[in-house]
Structure formats: C-alpha cells, structure tokens
Amino acid sequence: MRTPLQPTEGHHIPTAAEYYAVNRGGGLFSEAVSQRIGSRISVFAYKNRLSPTVLTIFNLGLGCAASFVVVATAGAVQDGTVWGPLIGLVALIGWQLAYAFDCADGQLARVTGQASPAGGRLDVLCDVAVQSALVAALSATAKAQEPDTPAWLLAAFAATWMVNLVTSVMQSGSQASSMVTSRSPLVRAIKLVRDYGAVIALAGLILLVAPQWTVWFVALFTLINGGFLAASIAFTGRAALKG
C-alpha cells in the first residue's frame, strides 16, 4: 500500500480548498456540509501521513458502530429504559462523521495521486457494509416502535435503499447521465430527497427527536426511491432504444 506524500520543508501542503475542489458532489447538502468536512479531514490525514485506505476504514468503523448501537438499543428505547435522544445523537453524529470520512478518502486519493482500482473497490465495499448496517438500524427501530410494521415494507425499504448506492456508483463511470441536468437552486433543493448526506441527517434527527416516526421515514423513502427506480428504468430504456 502506498503511503501519502510526506510533508517536507518547502513542499506544498494541499489546503482544504484544494481537496474540496476535487470532490465528487453528492447533492446540495453533501457538497455544502459533508464534502467540506471531508476536505478538513483530508488536511489532517495528509499532515499525519494517513492513507486514503485508513480513512475508508474509519468510515466503515464509525458507520457500523453507530448502527450497532441503534440496533442493540431499539427495544430499550421503545420501552423507555434507555434515553432515546442519546441514541439518536450517537446515530446522527456517527453517520455524518462516517460519511465525511467517505468523502475525505476520495479527496485525499485524488489530490495526492493515490487513487487505485483496489482502493476504489474497497471504498464501494465499505459503503455497502455501512449502508446495510444503517438500513438494519432504521428497520429495527421501526419494528420496535411499531410492532405491526409489515415485513414487506421493511424488505422493500432495504431493497430500495440500495438503489441509491447502485445509482451513485453508476453515476461515477464514463457513461454517467442524469434525467434532470439542471443545477438551479429549486432543482437541487428537490434532489435533496436523494442526497445521501441529507437523508442520513434526517434519519438521525428522527431518531433524536421522534423515533416513533421512523416507520413513516421508511415508508416515504421506499416510495421515493421506488419511484426513482421506475423512472430511471424508463429513462435509460428509452435512451437504449434510441441508441
């Protein structure tokens, strides 16, 4: 594994602005918050000789640990033996920090010339693990808060959540395209419903202030992403027929 460029006297040390300049977006919230935090993590990592892979592992550890806490305490939060806002705060901060590290690993790799196919694959695999754990946490909370939550809804939620991950990976390739290319403030605000940073921020806030609403979050997210998947299939199918 290659190590980061070593800070030496007279050697240019990349700034947070330079790391931010190579960010891969992700949406209005992600660009305004997560990618900016990631750029500062990149500065710290460079100065302390941490490789992008280390940041990827931090993403994995923080994201999965926060979700584990939520799953382990879901029943206790529902019956009041564990203070719900504390668990919500752990989830909110843990998921956001994990995503910031996910943003930072790519920034650091691109600026320092450490991007590699293996690193890219590790990043995607860790994202899958973190998001699978997050889905389990939200499903466990929904079921604990509303025992009558239908199994099919939780299954559909898990399936449609992966639509976000799959489409984000597809968007990073050479054949990436968008159904709505406008970057107007209104369009970007509407697209917040599919901005990963915004979605996990909302999920964390719900766990913090009203965990009983988790089932409604699950249902709404399933509806939105299911609709997006259907629209994407139609959009891509039409393009394929024309091509």
N, C-alpha and C positions, 0 to 999 in steps of 0.2 A: 504494500500500500504506500503510495506516495505521500510525503509529508508536505504541509503548506510551505510556501515561500517563507524564508526566515527573515524577520525584520532585522536589518543591519544598518549601521550608520551610513547615511547618505542614500539609503534605498527608500524609494517611495512607498509609503504605507497607505493602502487604499482607505478612503473615507467612507462613511456611511452613505453619502450621496452617490458614490461610485458603485457601491453594492446595490443600492436601491435602483440605480439606472438599468441594471440588467435583470430586474425582477420579471417574472412571468405572469404578472397580473393576478387574476383570480376573481376580479369583481371590485366594485366600488369600496366595500368595507375592507376587503383583503388588501387592496392597494393602499388605502388610507391608514390602516392600522397594522395588520399582520406583517405585510412586507416591510413596513418601516421599522417595526420592532425587530424583524429578521435582519435588517441591514445593520442594526446596532449589535446584534448577537454576532454577526459576521466580523465586525470590527474587533470585538472581544476575542473571538475564536482565532483570528489571524495573529493578534498580539500574543496570544498564549499557545500558539502553534498547534491548534486543534484542527484536525482534518474534517472535511465535509462529512465523512462517514461517522465521525463522533457525534456530529450534530444530528444526523439521521437517527442514530441510536438513542439520543436524548429525546427526540420526537417519539420514538417507539415506547421508551420507558415512561415518560410523563403521561402520554395519552392513554396507555393501557392501565397505568396505576390509578389515574383519576377515574376511569371507567370501572375498575375493580372495586374501588371504594363505594361507588354508587350502587353497583350490583349487590355487594355484600351487606349494605345497609338499607336496601329498598324496603324490606318488610318492617324494619325497626323505625324508619322514618314515617311510614304509614301509621303505625300504632303509637307513635309519639315517644318511644323510648330513646330515640336519637334525634337531636335537634336538626330538623330539615335544612334550615338556612346554611348551616355549617357544611353539610354535604353538597349543597348547591354551590357554595363558594369554592369548594375544592374542585368541583366539576368545571365551573366557569373559568377559573384561573388555570387549572391543569390542561384543559382542552385548548385554550387560547395560547398558552405557552408552547404546548406541543406543536401547534400549527405554525407558530412563529419560528420554531427550530426547523420545521419542514421547509419554510420559506428560506431560511438562512442557509441551509445546506446547499441549495442550488445556487444562490448568490455567491457564496464562497467558492464553490467549484468553478463557476464561470469566470469570476474575476481573477482567480489565482491559477487558472489553467489546469484544474484538477478534475474536470468533468470526464467521466469514463462510462462505457456501456454497463460495466458491473455496478458502478455507483448508482446509475440511473435505475437499474433493475432493483437494487436494494431499496432505493427510495420508494419505488412503487409498492414493493412487497411490505415494507413497513407501514405505508399508508393504508394498505388493505387491512393489516393487523389492527392498527389504531382505530380505523373506522368500523371494523367488525366489532371491536370491544365497545365502541361508543353506541352502536346500534343495540348491542346486548344490554347496555346500561339503561338506555331510554325504554327499551321493551320491558325490562324488569321493573322499572319504575311505573310504567303504565299499568302493568298487570297487578302490581302491589297496590296501587292507588285505586284501580278499578278492576276488581277481580273478574267482572263479567266481560272484560275486553276480549273480543273474539280472536281466536288463534289465527284465522285467515288474515285479519288486519295486521297483526304483528309480522306474519310471514310476508305479506305484501310490502310492509314498511321496510323490512330487511332487503327485499329484492329491489325495490325502487331506490333505496339509498345507494346501492351500488351503481345505479345509472349515473349518478353524479361523478363517481370515481372513474368509471369507464369512459364517459364522455370527456372528462378533463384530460385523461391520457390521450384520447384520440385528438383532442384539440392541440396537443403539443407536437404532433407529427407534421410531415411535409404536406399532407392532404387535408389539413385542418380547414374548417369552414364554419360559418355561423349563419343561422336562419335570420337573425336580425343584426346587421353590421353597424347600425347607428350607435354612436357613443354620446348621444345627447344626455343631459342630466336626467331627464324623465325616463328614458330607456334604461339607463344604468341603474336608476332607483328601482325600476320594476324588476330588473335582473337580480336584485338583492335576494330574491326568493331562492336563487340557485347559487348564491355566493357562499362558499363553504365557511369562510370566516364569520359571516353574518348569521348563517344557520346555526353554527355551534354556539355562537354568542347568545342567540335567542333560546336555544335549548338549555344552556347553563342558567340563564336568567329565570326561565320557568322553574327549573329545579330549585333555584334560590328562593323565589317568592311564592310560587304556587305549584308545587309538584303534582297536585291533583289535575292540573291542566295538561299533563304530559300526553294523555291519550288523545287530546284534541290536536296537539302538535303532531303526533304520529299520524293521525288521520289526514290532517291538512297537507303534511309533507308527502304522504303517499299519493294523494290526489294530484298535487302539483307535479311531482316527478313522473307519475304515471302518464299524465297529460303531455309532459315534455317528451317522454319516450315515444309516445304515439306520433307526436308532431315531427320528431326527428326522423322516425322511420319514413313517414310520408315525404318529408323534405328531401331526404337522401335517396329514397326510391325514385322520386321524380327526376333528380339530377342524374341518377344512374341510367334511367330510361333515355334521357336526352343524350347522354354520353355514348 
